[in-house]
């Protein structure tokens, strides 16, 4: 009488093939997840800067945006804290600050950011009246 089923050797071969595939695909999928997280944070930072420009326009006074720490951006109008943003994956790649005029126009056309691996990104800053910043 012949028994139907898989032998131990066949199961071990299948497990070896599956683990090899996971070892090859795993790091690539992890890198793509990290890239997606960084891209999401870059978009959030750009929108935050746009919002601070819009805030300056609505207030009719300048708003100064600067990085207080590698992970914290603050916006100050006069002596009042207007906004604060914490980041996880990117930090400032430039020295100084950005000032939005009462018209919502930034003092810099773009800012540089750096991720944890040292890769740089440039974000273009728009004035408060651009189509991109309409909420």
N, C-alpha and C positions, 0 to 999 in steps of 0.2 A: 504494500500500500504506500503510495507516494503522497507525502504531505505538501500542501500548497502553502506558500509564504516566501519570505525573504530570508536569506542566510545572513549570518552575522557579518560576513565579509562584504556582502552587497550593501548592507546598512552603513558600514564604516566607510565605504567608498562614497556613498551619497553624502554622508556627513562631511567628509573631507572636501568634496567639491563645493558644498554649500558654504563651508567656513572659508574656503579660498575666495569665493565670490564676495562674501561679506567683507573680508579683509581688503579686497581691491576696491569695492564700491563705497565702503564706509567713510574713509577720509575725504573722498571727493564730495560726498553728500554733506559732510560736516563743513567743508570749506564753502560750499554754496549756501548753506544756512547762515554762516558767519557773514558772507557778503550781503545776503538779504537783510540781516540785522543792521549792518553798517549803513546800507542804502536807506533803510527806513529811518534810521536816526538822522542821516544827512537831510532827508526831506523834512523831518520834524524841526531840525535846527533852522533850515532855510525858511520855513513857514513862521517860526518864532521870530526870526529877524524881520520878516515882512510885517508881522503883527506889531512889532515895536515901532516900525516906521509909520504904520497906520495910527498907532497910539500917539506918536509925536504929532502927526497931522491933526488928529481929533483934539488933542490938548492945546495945540497951538504953541508948543514949547519944545525945546530940544530934549532928546532922550539919548543918553550915553550908554552904550552897551559894551561891557568888558568881561573878560574871563577872570573871575576871582580866584579860582583854583583850577586844576586841570579838568575837573568834572563839573564846574558850576559857572554858568553865565548869568550876569545880572544886568538889569537895565535900570538906570537912575535918571530921574527928571528933577533937577534942583537937588533937594536933599531927600526926596521921596523915592522909595524903591517901587518901581513900576512893574517889574517882572523878574522872575528867576527861573532858570531852566537847568536841570541836571542832565548830564550825559553819561553814557556807559561805555561806548565803544570808540569815541573820537575825542580829541582835544584840540586846542588852538594850535595852529602852525604858524602864527604870526604874533608879533609884539604889538602892544598898543590897544586901541579901542576903536569903536565905530560910533560916530555921532550922527543921529538922524536930526535934520533941521526941522523947524516948525512946519515946513512944507512936506516932511516925511522923506526927504532925500538923504541917502546915506553919504557919509564922507569918504567911503571906499566903494569902488565898483565891485570888488570881490574880496572874499576872505579865504584863507587857507586853513584846512583842518588836516589832522593826522590821526590814523587809526593806531591800534596797539602794535601792529607789525611794522609801523613806520611808513606805510603807504600814504601818500598825500592826496588831498581832494581840494578842489577850488569850488566855492559856492559864489554864484553871482548874486549880488544884492540889488534889489529893484526899489524904486521909489514907491510911495504909498498909493500912487494913482495908477500903477501898472495893472494890467488885466490879471496877472498871475496872483496878485495879492488880494483880489476881491474875494471876500468870504461870504 
